[in-house]
Amino acid sequence: MSEWKETDIGQIPIHWYIMTVDEIKAPSKKSIISGPFGSNISAKYFVESGVPVVRGNNLSLDIQTKFKDNGFVFVTEEKANELGTWAEKNDIIFTAVGTIGQVGILLGKEKYSKYIISNKQLRLRVNTEVVEPLYAYYWFASPFMIDMILQRNTGSSVPLINLSVLKSLLIPLPPKDERISILNILSSLDDKIDLLHRQNATLEKMAETLFRQWFVEEAKEEWEEVELGNLIDVVIDNRGKTPPTVEFETEYPLIEVNALNSQSCLVDYTVIRKYVTKETFDTWFRKHLKVNDIIISTVGTIGVFSIHLANKGCIAQNLVGLRSSRISSYFLYCFFKSNIETLINLDIGGVQPSIKVPHLLGLKIKLPPKDLLNEFNESVGIYFNKIAINQTQIRTLTALRDALLPKLMSGEVRVV
């Protein structure tokens, strides 16, 4: 007798079960809900503080990012009770309109004890006697299920899934001891990745604090004021050209604005979905990035930037790279970090926010003495080198988790 059986989601061990979301939902009322009608949660109901509203920007396609606990709008407690679309610890949230495939989970570590979901989200509360919430999250946030959800799109111009689609999604369920073993492996890897991310955030904050102390609070009047452009040797600017891209992964990810953020000096490769071939990489771009170049956004979400520590990828529209031999990328990154408002104020307006490169290069910098710059570089270089090492470990652990996840959840790799 075969140890495997065929199912609608592929082969699984014969003693495993296949269940639908409708079958694993909690027995309580409102265990699966959609958000309120849009008119009931429009901007006129938003207040300065109160109950946070979970929107698409709080969810992600990255399985590591279980919930983005920032960027909220709020409604009053009274309004939240009227809507009744509560989300709390162990609830799983799906994007229903727009970037479908996004999934998040509330683990009870968030800033708030309760949230409500917006009109473009769905919320699932599982029966914990049947399946562990985090196990269900890992399954629904897996690349296999993201593809499955995308295939169930019922929208026309805007991607859409509804409650019927959610209720019909399938999940493989091994016995509880196997589920716990799978969870232990995946969550252990995620915990290590999270720890490295936290270490990097701390190291970056230490560098910013030192910069602020030495070059802002203790800046000297006699320091020479120069334009940024006089310190920059190379500007990598491929704007005005759109490279041919592919959607399968290559060694050459196309870094776009969404891969930069104000919370980290690192490029976020997990959000990248476009790649170029080696031929395109070698022949299409005017110039290429090098290690430690600064990447900065000039169109769209302006005021975000990263250091190219990983030496991986290329840039095209809406980003420029900056390279200097007179000041380090560490100094330049911290300078931008302490002048975000100034960067945003360079916006020339138009259909979307935009910064002209000459205006960016026209920024004034108080240039400290060379010996003080060298001392700063030596001090924070240790931090940024450690950040780069941590980032390599993060990529290794992420690749291991991503390789193990489908094998563990299909029974191909057994842990009991």
C-alpha positions in Angstrom: 0.0 0.0 0.0 1.3 3.4 -1.0 2.4 5.8 1.8 1.1 8.7 -0.3 -2.2 9.9 -1.6 -3.1 12.3 -4.4 -5.0 15.5 -3.5 -6.0 18.7 -5.1 -2.9 20.3 -3.7 -0.6 17.4 -4.7 0.7 14.3 -3.0 0.7 14.2 0.8 1.3 11.4 3.3 -1.6 9.0 3.5 -2.3 9.7 7.2 -2.6 13.5 6.6 -5.9 15.2 6.1 -7.0 17.9 3.7 -9.5 20.5 5.1 -11.0 23.7 3.8 -10.7 27.0 5.6 -14.4 26.7 6.3 -13.7 23.5 8.2 -10.8 24.8 10.3 -12.6 28.1 11.3 -13.4 28.6 15.0 -16.9 27.6 16.1 -17.7 31.1 17.3 -19.7 33.6 15.3 -17.8 35.9 13.0 -14.9 33.5 12.8 -14.5 34.4 9.1 -15.4 38.0 8.2 -14.9 40.5 5.5 -14.3 44.2 6.2 -17.1 46.8 6.4 -18.5 48.6 3.4 -16.1 51.3 2.2 -18.5 54.1 3.0 -18.7 53.0 6.6 -14.9 53.3 7.1 -14.1 56.3 4.9 -11.6 59.1 5.8 -14.3 61.1 7.5 -14.3 58.6 10.3 -10.6 58.8 11.0 -9.3 60.3 14.2 -5.9 61.1 15.6 -5.8 58.1 17.9 -8.0 55.3 18.9 -8.5 51.8 17.4 -6.0 51.1 14.6 -7.4 50.0 11.2 -5.5 47.2 9.4 -5.1 48.0 5.7 -3.1 46.5 2.9 0.1 48.4 3.9 0.1 46.4 7.1 0.3 43.0 5.3 3.0 41.6 3.1 3.9 38.9 0.5 7.0 38.2 2.6 6.4 35.3 4.9 8.9 36.7 7.4 6.9 39.9 7.8 4.0 38.6 9.7 2.5 42.0 10.4 3.6 45.6 9.8 2.7 47.3 13.0 2.8 50.9 11.8 1.3 53.3 9.3 -2.2 53.1 10.7 -5.3 55.3 10.5 -7.6 55.2 13.5 -11.3 55.2 14.4 -13.0 55.8 17.7 -13.8 52.9 20.0 -17.5 53.6 19.4 -17.0 53.4 15.7 -15.0 50.2 16.0 -17.7 48.6 18.0 -20.3 49.7 15.5 -18.3 48.1 12.7 -17.5 44.9 14.6 -14.7 43.8 12.3 -12.3 43.1 15.1 -8.9 41.4 14.7 -6.9 40.2 17.7 -4.2 37.7 18.8 -3.9 34.6 16.6 -6.2 36.0 13.8 -5.0 35.7 10.2 -5.7 38.6 7.9 -5.8 38.4 4.1 -5.9 41.2 1.5 -9.1 40.9 -0.4 -8.7 43.8 -2.9 -5.5 44.9 -4.7 -2.4 43.0 -3.7 -4.1 39.7 -3.2 -1.9 37.0 -1.7 -0.8 39.2 1.1 -1.3 37.5 4.5 -0.6 38.6 8.0 -1.0 37.2 11.5 -1.4 38.9 14.9 0.9 37.1 17.4 0.0 39.2 20.5 3.3 41.0 20.4 1.9 44.1 18.6 1.5 47.6 19.9 -2.2 47.3 20.3 -4.4 44.5 21.8 -7.1 44.9 19.2 -7.5 46.1 15.6 -10.3 46.3 13.1 -9.9 45.4 9.5 -10.5 47.7 6.6 -13.0 47.2 3.8 -10.3 45.6 1.7 -9.3 42.8 4.1 -10.7 39.4 5.2 -10.1 37.9 8.7 -9.9 34.2 9.7 -10.0 33.0 13.3 -9.1 29.3 13.3 -10.2 26.5 15.6 -7.2 26.0 17.8 -8.4 22.4 18.5 -7.9 21.7 14.8 -4.8 23.7 13.8 -2.3 26.1 15.4 -2.8 29.6 14.0 0.9 30.0 13.2 0.9 26.7 11.3 -2.1 27.9 9.2 -0.3 31.2 8.6 2.8 29.5 7.3 0.7 27.5 4.9 -1.4 30.4 3.6 1.7 32.7 3.3 3.7 30.1 1.4 4.5 30.8 -2.3 2.3 27.8 -3.3 -0.7 29.3 -1.7 0.0 32.8 -2.8 -0.1 31.4 -6.4 -3.3 29.5 -5.6 -4.9 32.7 -4.3 -3.8 34.7 -7.4 -5.4 32.0 -9.5 -8.7 32.4 -7.7 -8.8 36.1 -8.5 -12.5 37.1 -9.2 -11.8 40.7 -10.1 -11.6 42.3 -13.5 -9.6 45.6 -13.4 -8.6 45.2 -9.7 -7.6 41.8 -8.2 -10.2 40.5 -5.8 -11.0 37.5 -3.6 -14.2 37.2 -1.5 -15.3 35.1 1.5 -16.3 32.2 -0.8 -12.8 32.0 -2.2 -11.3 32.2 1.3 -13.6 29.5 2.7 -12.8 27.1 -0.1 -9.0 27.3 0.3 -7.4 24.0 1.2 -4.8 23.2 3.9 -3.0 19.9 4.6 -3.0 18.8 8.2 -0.6 16.2 9.6 -1.2 14.9 13.1 -0.6 17.5 15.9 2.9 16.2 16.9 4.1 16.6 13.3 2.5 20.1 13.1 4.3 21.1 16.2 7.6 19.8 15.0 7.2 21.6 11.7 6.3 24.8 13.5 9.4 24.5 15.8 11.7 24.3 12.8 10.1 27.2 10.9 9.7 29.5 13.9 13.2 28.7 15.1 14.6 29.9 11.7 12.3 33.0 11.8 13.4 33.8 15.3 17.0 33.8 14.3 16.2 36.0 11.3 14.3 38.4 13.5 17.1 38.6 16.0 19.6 39.5 13.2 17.2 42.2 11.9 16.9 43.6 15.5 20.7 43.6 15.8 21.0 45.5 12.5 18.5 48.1 13.7 20.4 48.6 16.9 23.8 48.9 15.1 22.3 51.4 12.6 20.8 53.5 15.5 24.3 53.6 17.1 25.8 54.9 13.9 23.1 57.6 13.6 23.5 58.7 17.2 27.3 59.1 16.8 26.8 61.1 13.6 24.2 63.4 15.3 26.5 63.9 18.3 29.7 64.7 16.3 28.4 66.4 13.2 25.2 68.1 14.3 25.3 68.8 18.0 29.0 69.5 18.1 29.5 70.9 14.5 31.9 73.8 14.3 31.3 77.1 12.6 34.6 77.0 10.9 33.9 73.8 9.0 33.8 74.3 5.3 30.3 74.2 3.7 30.3 72.5 0.4 27.7 71.3 -2.1 27.1 67.5 -2.1 27.8 67.5 -5.9 31.4 68.6 -5.1 31.9 65.4 -3.1 30.3 62.9 -5.5 32.5 61.2 -8.1 29.9 59.1 -9.9 26.1 59.4 -10.3 24.5 56.2 -11.5 21.5 57.5 -13.3 19.6 55.2 -15.7 16.4 57.2 -15.7 14.5 57.6 -19.0 15.1 54.0 -19.9 13.0 50.9 -19.0 15.0 47.7 -19.1 13.4 44.4 -20.4 12.7 42.4 -17.3 11.8 38.8 -16.5 9.7 37.5 -13.6 11.8 34.4 -12.8 14.7 34.9 -10.4 18.1 35.6 -11.8 21.4 36.9 -10.2 20.3 40.4 -11.2 17.3 41.7 -9.2 16.0 45.1 -10.4 15.9 47.3 -7.3 12.9 49.6 -7.3 11.6 52.2 -4.8 9.7 49.6 -2.8 12.9 47.9 -1.9 14.1 50.9 0.0 12.6 52.0 3.3 13.2 54.5 6.1 13.7 51.8 8.7 16.8 50.2 7.4 20.0 50.9 5.5 19.6 47.6 3.6 18.0 46.9 0.3 14.9 44.7 1.0 15.3 42.0 -1.6 12.3 40.1 -0.4 9.9 42.5 -2.1 11.7 42.4 -5.5 9.7 40.7 -8.2 11.5 41.8 -11.3 14.9 40.6 -12.6 17.0 41.1 -15.7 19.1 38.6 -17.6 22.9 38.7 -17.7 22.8 40.0 -21.2 20.6 42.9 -20.2 22.7 43.6 -17.1 25.9 43.7 -19.2 24.6 45.8 -22.1 21.6 47.8 -21.2 22.6 50.0 -18.2 24.6 53.2 -18.5 26.5 52.5 -15.3 26.4 49.8 -12.5 26.3 50.0 -8.8 29.3 49.1 -6.7 29.6 48.0 -3.1 28.8 50.8 -0.6 27.2 53.1 -3.2 24.2 55.0 -1.8 20.9 54.3 -3.6 18.3 57.1 -3.2 14.8 57.5 -4.5 14.0 60.5 -6.7 10.5 59.8 -7.9 7.4 58.5 -6.0 8.3 57.7 -2.4 11.1 60.3 -2.0 13.3 60.5 1.0 14.2 56.8 1.2 17.7 55.5 0.6 20.0 52.5 1.3 23.6 51.5 1.2 24.4 49.0 -1.5 26.1 46.6 1.0 25.2 43.4 -0.7 26.6 44.3 -4.1 23.6 42.6 -5.7 21.3 44.0 -8.3 20.8 47.0 -10.6 18.7 50.2 -10.6 16.7 51.8 -13.4 13.8 54.3 -13.2 13.2 56.5 -10.2 16.5 55.7 -8.3 20.0 57.0 -8.6 23.2 55.8 -7.1 25.9 58.1 -5.6 29.6 57.3 -5.1 32.2 59.4 -3.4 35.9 59.0 -2.7 36.0 62.1 -0.4 33.4 61.0 2.1 32.3 57.5 3.1 29.0 56.0 2.3 28.5 55.7 6.0 28.8 59.4 6.5 26.6 60.1 3.5 23.9 57.7 4.6 23.8 59.2 8.1 23.7 62.7 6.6 20.6 61.8 4.5 19.1 60.1 7.6 19.4 63.3 9.6 18.1 65.4 6.7 15.0 63.5 5.6 12.8 66.5 5.8 15.2 68.5 3.7 15.1 65.8 1.1 11.3 65.7 1.0 11.3 69.5 0.6 13.3 69.1 -2.6 10.0 67.8 -4.2 9.3 69.8 -7.4 5.7 68.6 -7.4 3.7 67.3 -10.3 1.7 64.1 -10.7 3.9 62.4 -8.1 6.7 63.6 -5.8 9.9 64.1 -7.6 13.5 65.3 -6.9 15.7 66.6 -9.7 19.3 65.2 -9.4 20.9 68.7 -9.7 18.8 69.8 -6.7 19.9 66.8 -4.7 23.6 67.5 -5.6 23.0 71.1 -4.5 22.5 70.1 -0.9 24.9 71.8 1.5 27.1 69.8 3.8 29.3 71.1 6.6 32.5 69.1 5.9 34.4 68.1 9.1 38.2 67.8 9.2 39.6 64.7 7.5 40.9 63.2 10.7 37.5 63.4 12.3 35.9 61.9 9.3 38.4 59.0 9.4 37.7 58.5 13.1 34.0 58.4 12.4 34.4 55.9 9.5 36.5 53.6 11.7 34.0 53.7 14.5 30.8 53.1 12.4 32.6 51.0 9.9 32.5 48.2 12.5 28.8 48.6 12.8 28.1 48.6 9.1 30.4 45.6 8.5 28.5 43.7 11.1 25.3 44.7 9.4 26.6 43.3 6.2 27.6 40.0 7.8 24.2 39.8 9.5 22.6 40.4 6.2 24.5 37.5 4.6 23.3 35.3 7.5 19.7 36.5 7.0 19.8 35.6 3.3 21.2 32.1 4.1 18.6 31.4 6.8 15.8 32.8 4.6 16.9 30.6 1.7 17.0 27.5 4.1 13.5 28.3 5.4 12.1 28.9 2.0 13.5 25.6 0.7 12.3 23.6 3.8 8.8 25.1 4.0 7.2 23.4 1.0 8.9 20.1 1.7 7.8 20.1 5.4 4.2 21.1 4.6 3.9 18.5 1.8 5.4 15.7 3.9 8.4 15.3 1.5 10.6 16.0 4.5 9.4 14.2 7.6 10.2 15.4 11.1 8.6 12.7 13.3 
